[in-house]
Amino acid sequence: MDEKMERILEAYLGTAQKYEKAYHYSSQKRTLGNIRKYSGLDFSIRTLNRKLRVLEDSGYISRKQRHLRDKDGTFRPGSTLTHLKARAFDWMARRLMKAARVFSFYRMPKMALNRFTTTRYQSPVGTLASLITSFFIKGAPSAVFRTT
C-alpha cells in the first residue's frame, strides 16, 4: 500500500470514527481538502478515484453510488457511500500496535499519559500517547461492531 492510499484510508477512518459510523460519505473535493490539510499531500480527483478502486479491489472498502431525484423526476448523481470493511479497521489497529512497540522503551505510568492530553502539552508524542492509551482502554472503534 503506497502513501496516498494510506492517507485516503486514514481520512476515511478519521471521519468514520468522528461520527461513530462504519461508512464515509464526504465528497471527493472535501476528502482531498482534508488530506491536503492534515498530511500535506496534493493529488487530483482522478488519482483519488484510481486509489479508491485499488482499495476496493483489495477489500478495505466497498462503494455504492447514490442518485438523487430532481423535482422534474430526473435522476442525478449523488454522493458515493463508502463502507469501511473490517480489514480497514484491522489495518489501523496494526499501525497503532506498531507505534506502541516503537515507543515501548518509553514507559510511563497512566497518570503521565493523562498529562499529555491537556492543552498545555500539545506535542506529537503526547498525541500519539493519548491515541495509544485510548485505543487500549476503549478497544476497537464501536463502528466496527455496528451493522445496519
C-alpha positions as CSV (number, residue, x, y, z in Angstrom):
1,M,0.0,0.0,0.0
2,D,1.5,3.3,-1.0
3,E,1.4,6.6,0.9
4,K,-1.5,8.1,-1.0
5,M,-3.7,5.0,-0.2
6,E,-2.7,5.2,3.4
7,R,-3.7,8.8,3.6
8,I,-7.0,8.2,1.9
9,L,-7.8,5.3,4.3
10,E,-6.7,7.5,7.3
11,A,-9.0,10.3,6.2
12,Y,-11.9,7.9,5.8
13,L,-11.3,6.2,9.1
14,G,-10.9,9.5,10.8
15,T,-14.3,10.7,9.5
16,A,-15.9,7.4,10.4
17,Q,-14.6,7.5,13.9
18,K,-15.6,11.1,14.4
19,Y,-19.2,10.3,13.6
20,E,-19.0,6.8,15.1
21,K,-20.2,5.2,11.8
22,A,-18.7,2.4,9.7
23,Y,-19.1,4.4,6.5
24,H,-17.9,7.7,4.9
25,Y,-19.9,9.9,2.5
26,S,-18.0,13.1,2.1
27,S,-17.5,14.5,-1.4
28,Q,-14.2,13.8,-3.2
29,K,-13.3,17.5,-3.0
30,R,-13.7,17.5,0.8
31,T,-11.7,14.3,1.1
32,L,-8.9,15.8,-0.9
33,G,-9.1,19.0,1.1
34,N,-8.8,17.0,4.4
35,I,-5.8,15.0,3.0
36,R,-4.2,18.2,1.8
37,K,-4.8,19.9,5.2
38,Y,-3.7,17.2,7.5
39,S,-1.0,15.3,5.6
40,G,0.3,17.8,3.1
41,L,-0.3,15.5,0.1
42,D,-1.8,17.1,-3.0
43,F,-3.2,15.0,-5.8
44,S,-6.1,15.1,-8.3
45,I,-9.6,13.6,-8.1
46,R,-8.6,11.2,-10.9
47,T,-5.8,9.8,-8.7
48,L,-8.2,9.6,-5.8
49,N,-10.6,7.5,-7.9
50,R,-7.8,5.2,-9.0
51,K,-6.5,4.7,-5.4
52,L,-10.1,4.1,-4.2
53,R,-10.5,1.4,-6.9
54,V,-7.4,-0.3,-5.6
55,L,-8.6,-0.1,-2.0
56,E,-12.0,-1.5,-3.1
57,D,-10.4,-4.4,-5.0
58,S,-8.1,-5.1,-2.0
59,G,-11.1,-5.5,0.3
60,Y,-10.6,-2.4,2.5
61,I,-13.7,-0.6,1.4
62,S,-16.9,-1.1,-0.7
63,R,-18.6,1.8,-2.5
64,K,-22.1,2.4,-3.6
65,Q,-23.0,5.2,-6.0
66,R,-26.2,7.1,-4.9
67,H,-28.6,9.0,-7.0
68,L,-30.9,11.9,-6.2
69,R,-34.2,12.7,-7.9
70,D,-34.9,16.2,-9.0
71,K,-38.2,18.0,-8.9
72,D,-38.9,17.1,-12.5
73,G,-38.4,13.4,-11.8
74,T,-35.0,13.0,-13.4
75,F,-32.1,11.4,-11.6
76,R,-28.7,13.0,-11.0
77,P,-25.6,11.6,-9.3
78,G,-25.3,11.9,-5.6
79,S,-22.5,11.2,-3.2
80,T,-20.8,7.9,-3.0
81,L,-21.4,5.9,0.2
82,T,-18.2,4.2,1.1
83,H,-18.4,1.4,3.7
84,L,-15.3,0.6,5.6
85,K,-14.7,-3.1,6.0
86,A,-13.1,-4.9,8.9
87,R,-9.9,-5.1,7.0
88,A,-9.5,-1.3,7.1
89,F,-10.1,-1.3,10.9
90,D,-7.6,-4.1,11.3
91,W,-5.0,-2.2,9.3
92,M,-5.4,0.8,11.6
93,A,-5.1,-1.4,14.7
94,R,-1.9,-2.9,13.3
95,R,-0.5,0.6,12.8
96,L,-1.4,1.5,16.3
97,M,0.3,-1.6,17.7
98,K,3.4,-0.9,15.7
99,A,3.5,2.6,17.1
100,A,3.1,1.1,20.6
101,R,6.0,-1.2,20.0
102,V,8.2,1.6,18.7
103,F,7.6,3.7,21.8
104,S,7.6,0.8,24.3
105,F,11.1,1.8,25.5
106,Y,9.5,5.0,26.9
107,R,7.3,3.5,29.7
108,M,5.2,5.9,31.6
109,P,2.6,5.4,34.3
110,K,-1.0,6.0,33.3
111,M,-1.0,9.4,35.2
112,A,1.8,10.6,32.9
113,L,-0.1,9.6,29.8
114,N,-3.1,11.5,31.1
115,R,-1.0,14.6,31.5
116,F,-0.1,14.7,27.8
117,T,-3.8,15.1,26.8
118,T,-4.1,18.5,28.4
119,T,-3.8,21.6,26.2
120,R,-0.5,22.6,27.9
121,Y,1.3,19.6,26.4
122,Q,0.5,19.6,22.8
123,S,3.2,17.6,21.1
124,P,3.3,14.7,18.6
125,V,4.5,12.3,21.3
126,G,1.6,13.4,23.6
127,T,-0.9,13.0,20.8
128,L,0.4,9.5,20.0
129,A,0.5,8.5,23.7
130,S,-3.1,9.6,24.2
131,L,-4.2,7.8,20.9
132,I,-2.5,4.6,22.0
133,T,-3.9,4.9,25.5
134,S,-7.5,5.5,24.2
135,F,-7.1,2.5,21.9
136,F,-6.1,0.2,24.7
137,I,-8.7,1.5,27.1
138,K,-11.7,1.8,24.7
139,G,-10.7,-1.0,22.3
140,A,-11.6,-1.1,18.7
141,P,-14.0,1.6,17.4
142,S,-17.6,0.9,18.1
143,A,-18.3,1.4,14.4
144,V,-16.7,-2.0,13.7
145,F,-19.3,-3.9,15.5
146,R,-22.3,-1.8,14.3
147,T,-24.2,-3.3,11.4
148,T,-27.1,-1.6,9.7
